[in-house]
Structure formats: structure tokens, C-alpha cells
Amino acid sequence: MRPDVGMRAHTGQRVLIVCHEPAFPPTSGADLRNYSNAVAAAALGPVCLASVLPKATAMTAPDPRIRIEALSIEDEPRTASIGWWRIRAEHRISRTAVTRLEALVREFRPDTVVVESIGLFKLLRPLRPLAKQLILDMHNVESDLSAQMRREPTASRFSIVASAPGIRRLERKALALADRVWVCSNEDCSRLVHLAGRQMPIDVVPNGIPGVEIIPETLPVEPAKDRGFPAILFIGHLGYPPNVDAAERLARVILPRIRRALPGAKLVLAGRSPKPDVRALAGLPDVELVENPESVAPLLSGAHLTIIPLKAGGGTRIKILEAMAWGVPVIATPLAAEGLGLVENDQVLLSASDEGLADMAIELSLDAERRSRQRVRAHQAVWARFGQQAIRDAVRAGLALDSDGIDEKPSPLTP
């Protein structure tokens, strides 16, 4: 934080969140995190959500304290961009967008500017002299994620995989420009400590339960079994390489093994922008693809299990939180549940192998008492640790409202 930064009173805090894609209405993991943080910050004062890309719709956020802006307009003439590409994950930022952002900062007068991820690295330098407090919200530690993906046998299929050392250099440059950093988990916090190269606050601001405002806080009843049992659900961005890999293994390896013991088992894959490889899975027996669902609530309320066989990923896993909040038992790889602090064999079942995940699904499906117990324990844990109040507390701490400066030590996410 720069010397002239004096935080305002604990009320009336003005926060500008800058993201790449519009965060409202939220549809993907990044949107859900950005909008959840905006809702939490709105309890402290006015919030402006500004996206580099044009608004998805003309809708306004239901909370009048949240203002939605876009730094570009649909179909406007293309203008020159700023900076140059250091890694493929960086987004193009037009000079027009930067001009609009600078004008927005002067007009909105935020106390804090939060920038989404290193994909928007090019905005950090223009914002640095304008921002009283500049926060980098790292949804993932991208260098770690890239290293994970490069280790996978399928890595060559995905053009998104970049050099981890190259990303690490960019992350260090970004950390040097920020006053504070937000991460999703204690694990990501530890990874960043080694990258920063200087003492700086790294705050754990976990992902909250997505769509929390429409989820009943009482545990829903388990769905009926008349349309197939178990109904297995996988939700995610189906163009994202780790999710594509997970969906293929679910449909081609895990589901057939489950069906040998439970012939009524079926799989629903749901998410936006499915790759052709994912679309092809809909031709397999008892595999259904739901593209770009308007709402995932009907899917979750009809699911008996969710299996999440991710082999690469970062942050905290929003879809696990969502499933637990709806009372859907979660079976996952240890990596998929990393950062959540869940109790294994109680709140979640974990296995590193596809065969182990399938066998766990069979055992849980055949044991109604154990399934009921896991539903209750997971439901209680997710509402206590990732509900609205927990996220409000984390965002408040991340905005340094409980300290006089940035020398405060980060408060870890405790189980």
C-alpha cells in the first residue's frame, strides 16, 4: 500500500473489481468467485464490477450497491492493445479499454481495486498510480497449475499448457506491483510465499457456495430412484482442459465399471462450451450432455452422487461446495478436494484412481445409512465454512479493514 493510503472507516468502503469476462450474471467458476466477492464487499460499501469484455446482458445486479460496467462495447471497432504477450494466458487489453478504466477509477473513486488473476497483468501498471490499494486476486496459482497439466499424459492435446517458469516470472512481476494478494486456499498461500520475494499480505479468501441465495439451508431430501440409480452428475466448464479429461474418464472408464454392479447408473455432464470430445460422449450408453444450462439447480436436486476425477486444478473447488450445499455426496480425487479441509471418509470420499472412485461410488450407493450420514456431515460443514457470513468475514479481512496497513499477517483458512 502506498504511503498516502488511509483506509476509510469500516463502513462506506468503495471497491472496484476488474475482471476479464462479465461477472454478472455468473455462469462459470471465475464469474461465481468475482460476483460472490462483490456481494460480500457490498456489505461494506458500494461495489463496481468492471469487465474487459462487453456486458453479457443489459441486466443489472439485484443488489443496488453493485454497479456493473464494461470496458468495451459489443461490435465496436478494434483498437490497438497495450503491452505484449509474455504468456499465452494473458488477455488482450485495448487502449480504449484502459482509457475507460482510468475514467471509471476517477469517477468511482474506489478505496480498493481488485484485479482478477495474472491474465489481466497488463492492467496492473496503469492502475498502480491510480489505486489507493491494489489487490491481485489469484483464482489459481497459474505456474503450479501449468506444471500439473504438463505432467499429465494428455498435456500435448491442450494448447493452454504453457511454460511454468515463464508463468512464474510473470507472477513475480504481478506480485511486485500489488499491495495485497488474495488466494483461495492455504495451499495456494504456501505456494505464493515462495514466489513473492518480499513480505506482503497474502489473504485466504475462499470461494463461497455458488448460487447460495437459491439453495435451501435445510438439507434437501434425497431424490427418488425411479429414473435410474445412482444418477451421477459432473458440472464444470466443459472447454477447460482438466474438466474435458475428467469428463472423458467418467464416461469411458468410471461409469462402465459402476454399471457392471449397478446397471441403472447414469451420468449427466453439464456445463458451458463443451469441446467436440465432450459432445461425442453423449453417444455413449446412459451418458447425457446438458450444454450451457440456464440453471444447475434442477440437475443438483436430481443427483444421487457427484464424482470429480480431476487430475489438475487449483484454488478451491466451487462445484464441490455447490454439490455439498445441495446435499449431493461427493467422491473425488485428493487434488479435486484440495484446499477445502474436508474430513476424508466422513464429509467426502477420496481416491486417486478411476477404479477407486468407481468402487467408492458402488459402495456408497449400496449403503443408504452411510450415504445419509455423509450428506448430513458435508452439508453442515459447507454452510459453516463457505456460507455468506464466512465469505463476508474473509473479504473484510482481505480488504485490510481490521488493520492499519498491509503488514498484517494473513489469517489462514481453518477447518
N, C-alpha and C positions, 0 to 999 in steps of 0.2 A: 504494500500500500504506500502511496506517495505521501510525503510529509504533510501536505495540505488536506489530507483526508480526515475529516472529523465526522464520525458516524452520527446520524441524526438520532433523535430519541427513539426508543424501541418501537414506537408506532410511527406510521407515516413513511416507512422505508419504501423507496421507489426502486424497482428492479426491472431492468431491461434484459430479456433473454433472447439471444440471437441464435437461430438455428438454420439449417440448410433447407429442409422441407417444412411446409406449414405444419405447425403442431396442433392445429385445430381445423377440423375435427381429428382427434388422434386415431391412427389406424395401425401403426407399426410400433415396434419396441421403442425406437428413438422418440417418436411423437408422444407416446404414452409417458415416457420419462419427462420430457420437456413440459408437457401440459400438467402432469402431476406436480412438478416443481413450481409451476406458475400458480397453481391453485394453492399450494402451501404458502408461497410468498405473498399471495393476495391477502392472507390473513394479517399481514404486517403492513400493507400499504399497496398503492397502485402498481400494476404489473403491465408491461408491454411485451408481447411475444412477436418478434420480427423474424420473418423467414427470408432467405435469399431468393428462393423460388417464389413464383406468384402464388397468391392465395388459392387454395383448393376450391373454395366456395365463397359465396358472399356472406356466409353466416357469421354471426358474432358470438363470442363465448357467452354462455349463460350467466357467468359471474360478471356483473358490471364493472368490477375492479380490474378485469383483464381485458386489455386492448389488443387487437390483432392487426398487425401491419405486414406488408410485404415490400421488399426492397427492389422488386422487379415486377413488371406488368406483362400479362399474357400477350404474346404476339408483338411486343414492342421490338423495334429494330435492334439487332445485335450490336453491341459496342465493344470496344477494346477491354481486355481484362487486366487486372493488376497482378504483379509478381510473376513468378514462373513456377512450374511444377517440380517439386523435389521428389514427391512420391505420387503414385497413381491415385491414392486415396484422397488427395487434396481436391477440393471443389473449385470450379471456375468462379471467380468473382468479378463482375463487370465494374468498370469505373462508375457507371451510372448507379449501381447498387451501393457503392461506397459513398458516393455523394449523398444519396438518400439516407444512408445510415448516419452520416455525420450530421445532417439536418435533423434527423429524428432524435439524436442524443442531445442536441442543443435545445430542441423544443420540449422533450420529455423530462430532461434533467434528472437522469437516474442517479441514485446513490451507488448502485452496483450494476455492472454489466456482466452477464454470464454468457460465455461463448461456448457453443456446443462442439466439443471434440477437436482434434487436430486437423480434421478435414477442412475446417474454417481458419486454418493458421494464417492465411493471407489477411484476415481482418484484425488480427491482434495488434499489428504495428499501427494501423490507422486509429485504432481505438485507444491505444496506450495513453497518448496525451489527453484524450477526452474523458477517460474513465477515472472516477474517483477511486473505485475499487474494481479491479478486473479479475474475474474468476474464469478459469478454464474447467468446464465440466467434461471429464473424460469418461464417456459411457463405457469404454473399454480401454485397456492399455494396449494400444494397437500393435506395438512391437511384440508383445507377448502373444497376442492373437495370431499375428503373422507367423511367428515361429511355430506355434501349434499346428497351423494349417500346412506349413511346409513339411512337417514331419509325417503328415498323412499320405498314404499311398495314392490317394486321388488328387493330390495337390496340383498336379500338372493340368488337370481339367479346368481349374479355376484361374482366370486371368486376374482376379482380385488379389492373389497372393503376391506380396511384394517383399523386398529385402528387409528383414528385421533390423539389421544395423542402420539402414537408411531411414527407416521409420524412427528408430531410437534417436538418431541425430535430430530429426525434426521435433520429436517430443521434448528433447532437452532445450531446443530453441524456444519452444512454446512455453515451457515451464519458467524460463528466464524472463519472459515478458509478463507473466501473470503474478498477481498478488496472492491468490489462493487457488487451490485445485480441489475439485470435488471428484470423488470416485464412488463406485457402487458397493465396494466390499472391503473388508480388512485385508483380504489377499491382494487386491489391486493396490491398496495403500502401501503395503510392504514392497510391492514391485516398483512403485514410483519413488520410494525413498532413495533407492539406489540410483535412480535416473536424475533426480533433481540437481545434485551437485551443490546444493546450498540448503540451509534451513528455511523451510517455508511451511505454512499450514497446509496439510492435506486432510480434508474433511470427508468422512464417510457419509454420503447422502444416498441411502439405498433407494432402489426403485420401489414405488408403492404398488399396492394392489391395483391393477388397471380396471377401469370401469367401476370403481368402488361404489359410486353413487347409485348404481342399479343392482348391486348384489345384496341379497338379504343377509343380515348379520347373523340370523339364526341358521343353523345347519340345515340345508335343504334335504329332503328325503331322497334316498337312492332311487334312480329311475327304474321303471319296470323292465322286465327281461323279455317281453313278448316280441320285440323287434330284433332279437339277436343278443347273445350274451357271451363274452363281455363286449360291449361297444367301446372300442379303444379310439381315443382322439389324440391327434397331434396338430397343434396350431403353431404357425410361425410364418415369417416372410419366406415364401417358397421359391424366391430367387436368390436367397442368401446361401452361399456355398455350404456351410456346415449344416443348414437345415435341409438342403437338397440331398446331401449324403445321408442324413438321418432318415428322411422320408423313404429313400430307396431301400435302406436296410430294414426299416419297419415293414415295408410291403413285400420285399423279396425274401427276407430271412426270418424275421421275428414272427410276423403274423402266420406264415405257414406252419411254423413249429407250434404255435399256440393252437392252431386249428386241428392239429393232429390229436390233441387232447380235448379240445372244446370246439367242435365243428360249427357251432353257432357264432363264433367270434367274427367280428368285422372291424374294419379300420376306416376312420374318416380322417383325411388330410385336409386341412383348411388353412387358407392364407392368401395373401396377395401376390400377384406377379409370378405365378408358378413357371418354372423353366419347362421346356419341352420334355426333359427327362421325368419331371414330376407328373406332367399331364399324361404321359404314357402309362403311369402306374394305375390310372383309373381303369385300365383294361384288364387288370388282374382280378381274380375272384374275390368278392367281398371287400374291395377297396373302393372307396368313394372319395372324389375330389370336390371340395367346395371352394371355388375361386372367389377371391375378394368378397368375403361375407360381409353384409351390412352390419351384422351383429353376431358375436360369438356366443352370446348368452344361450340361445336355443341349443347350440352344439354342446356346451358345457353342462347344461341341465339334463341332457340326454346321454351323457357319457358315464360309463362304469369305471374306466381307468384312463389315465394318460401315460404313455410311455415316451420318454425323451432320451433317445440314444445319441446325444451329441458327443462328438469326439474333439470338437474345438469350440471355443467360446470364451466370453469374458463378462465382466460386470456381474450383476445379479439377474437371475433369470425370471423375467416378468411373467412368462406363461406358466411357470411352476406356481408362482404366487396366485395367479388368477384361478388355476385349477383347484388349489387348496381352499381358496376362499369360497368356491362353489361346492366344496365337499367331494371333489374328484380325487381318488387316491393317485399318488404319483410314484412311478417307477422310472428310474433314470440312471444314467452313468454318473459316477462321482464328479466328473468335470461339469456335467449339466447342473448339478445342485451346489457347486462350489460357491462360497460366499454367503450362503443362506443360513448356515449354522443349524441345520435341521438334525434331529436325532434319528440316526440310522436304525432301521428295523422298528421304528415307532411312528415317526411322522413321515418318513419317506423310505422307500426300498431302493437300494443301490447295487448295481453290478456293472463291471467294466466290459463285459462280453455280451454279444447279442443273444447267445444261448442262455446266459444267466438271466437276462432281462425277460426273455420268453418264459423261462421256468418260474420266475417270481410272479409273473402275471397269471400263470396257470394256478399256482399255489394260492395266491390271494383270491382269485375268482372262486376257488373251491372252498374257501374258509370265510364264511359270512361274518363270523364273530371277529376275526382278525381285521377284516376289511372295515367293519363298522368302527372298531377301535382306532384304526389309522385315520379314518375320515374325521373322527372327533378330535384327535390329538393335533392333526395337521391344521384343521380349521381354527382351533383355539390359538395355535402358535402364529399363524399368518396374520390374524386380526390384531393380536397383541403387538407384533413386532414390525408389521408393514402396513398397518392401517393408517388412516388420515392423521391421527394425532402424532404417531411416530414420525411420519414424514414432515409434518409441520415443525416438530422439535429439531429434526436433523437439518432442515433448511434454515431455520433460525440460527442454529449454531454455525452453519456453513457461511452465513452472511456476517459472522463476527458480531452479532448483536449482544452477545453475552461477554464481550471482552473489549478492551480499549484499543486493540491493534491486532496485527497478524502474527504476533509471537506466541499466541495461544497454541498449546499442543492439541492435535486432533483428538477428538473423542471417538474411541473405537465403537464398532457395532457389536454389542454384546448379545449372546444368545438369549 
